[in-house]
Amino acid sequence: MRVFARIEMWCRRQAIAAILPLLLTAWFIGESSEALTTFGKSVTPPPKPVGPTTPPARSCSHQSECAGISGSSCVRTPYDSATRCLCGDNSPPVNGQCEAQTKSLYHVCATSDECGDELICGVPNITSTAPAHLYVHSPQEKICLCDTDSGFKEKDHACSDADILRTSLFAIIIFSCLRKLFQ
């Protein structure tokens, strides 16, 4: 019985000794395959073409400071804490001009048709608890606001339709329950 145990141990050692170099070779080839395929090639990416960059929008503290730029409003965007003269799509004006067709949240408007989806044109309720970025507008100035009558609420500088979704889910659940009840 001992002889068979020694033969079995010897076979295991031989198998490990035969497989180990194969595993090491496969690992080495896998690690160095990138180096082999890039031989003679430049590792650094080619330089990107330099195009004209848009200058940042002008800072403002009141809407009147943006009057010289047609279609712009003094607004704060979610990615910048400063208020700036921006076009309706929150992009900076190019050569003093804005080409945006619709306006985003907090942009000055005359009618709701100028505002984007989920927005209406109205006078903001500026109270002592209003966000600081609303103080750039005069109390009678109309701006694009979230359409609260349709269930949209402002959250993170955007209009959220969480109330609409919640109401829709509630209606689906009630309808399903009634349907099962009458079946």
ABEGO torsion letter per residue (X at the ends): XAAAAAAAAAAAAAAAAAAAAAAAAAAAAAAAAAAAAABGBBABBBBBBBBBBBBBBBBBABAAAAAABBGBBBBBBAABABBBBBBAAGBBBBGGBBABABBBBGBBBABAAABBBGBBBBBBBBBAABBAAAAABBAABBBBBBBAAAGBBBBGGBBBAAAAAAAAAAAAAAAAAAAAAAX
